[in-house]
Amino acid sequence: MHRHSTKRGDKRQRVNRIALVARVQLAYEQFTDAVARLREGAPHGRRAVALARHRLRLLNRAMAMMALSGNASAA
């Protein structure tokens, strides 16, 4: 029974890793969109870029911590 729950835990970790990668990709797209809007002269463009950059940095940091914790080695 313990082996079964470990497999389920491994699968959950893998799904969480995939979800985090998807969130990082989305954050990058949002950042590039915000930069493009800033270049077009959109109001509040600098604020949008700053928020998008902050979110991307946080998610990148989370991905790095996940990799360092050893969870990424099972992928």
Protein Blocks (a to p, Z undefined) as FASTA:
>chain_A
ZZmmmmmmmmmmmmmmmmmmmmmmmmmmmmmmmmmmmmnopahklmmmmmmmmmmmmmmm
mmmmmmmnopmmmZZ
